[in-house]
Amino acid sequence: MKGNDQSNPKGERSFNDIAQRIGFDLLLLDRVSGEHWTGQVEIASIKLRMGLGTAVETLVVFTGVDEDGTPVVAFHGGAPASEALVGGLRRLVNGTLRWKVDGYRVGEGQARQDQG
């Protein structure tokens, strides 16, 4: 992160501001995982896929169940990883994530029905 030179008071303030903002934004995790979450999708998992090699972007994968009980998935990417997670959480809370039917989980459920 730029400006994290602790020997520079201006850099220290910048680093502390960033850390505080990210800390407050991470409280969104409590909001979406709590019993009072009123979003259209009940969140089942939030996963981070870190970039490998020269790839620096982190992919945040949200899975959940919509109001009809259908498994759904949404994605958000960004860098650095902390900003990717926070950005994805913000989009989740403000309703701008684009949810799609989770074909992988729907197919998994169909396979279980076929076996049972």
N, C-alpha and C positions, 0 to 999 in steps of 0.2 A: 504494500500500500504506500502510495506517495505520502510524504509528510510524516513518516513515523520515526523521524530522527529525534530520540528522546533528549538529546543534548540541546536541541533548539526549542525554546518555549513555544514558538509558533507551530513547529512540527508536532510537539507534544499535544497541543490543543487540538490540532487537526486529527491526530490519531485517536485521542480520547473522544472527540466528536463522532468519529466513524464507529468506534467501538460501542459507544452509547446508543447510537442510532440502530446499529445492527442488533444490539441487545433488546431494545424496545420492540423492534420488528419481529424478533424471535418469539415474543409473547403471543404473536398471532398463532403459533402452534397450539398454545393452550386454548385459544378461542375456537379453532376449528376441530379440536379433539374433545371439547367439553360437551356436557349434556345440553347446553343451551345453544349449540350451533344450529342455525336455521337455514343453512345453505341448501341448495337444491340437491346436492349430492352428499351422502354420508361418506366420509373419508375412511377408507380401509387401510391405505398405506401411502407413505411418501418416501420415495427412494431417490438416491443420488447416484448418477452414473458419471464418474469422474473421467475427464479426458486423458487419454494415454498418449505417450510419445510427445509429438509436437502439438497435439490437440489440447487447447487450454479451456475449452468450453465445457461446462458441467451441465448435464441434462437432469432435470428434476421430473420424476415420473409420479403422477398422482393416480391412485386407483380408488374406486369407490362404488357405491350403488346409488342409482338415481331413485326418484320417487316411486317408480314402477317396479323397483327391485332388480333392474337390469344392471349388470356389471358395466362400468364405464371407466375410461382412462383419459388423462390429459397430460400434456407435456409443456415444459418451460425450460428454455436454455439460457445460459449466461455465463459470464466470467467476471470476477473470480467466483469460486464455489459459494462463498457466503452471500454474494449478491444474487446468484442464481436462485438459491433457496429462498431468500427474502423476497425477491421479485416474484417467484412463483406463489409464495404465500399471499402476497399483496393481491395478485391476480385472482387467487382463489377467493379471498375475502370480498373483493369488489365485483366478483361475478364475471370476469372477462376471460377466464380459462375456457377453451373450447373442448367440450367433452365429446367423446366418441364411444360408441359401443365397443367394449373390450372383447374383440373377437377371440383372443387367446383364452380369456376366462369363460366366455360363453361356450366356446368349443370344449373346454375342460368340463364344464357342467354337462354338456351333451354327451361326452364320452362316459361320464359317471352314470348317466341315465341309461345308456346303452348297455353298460356292464351290469347294472342292478336290475 
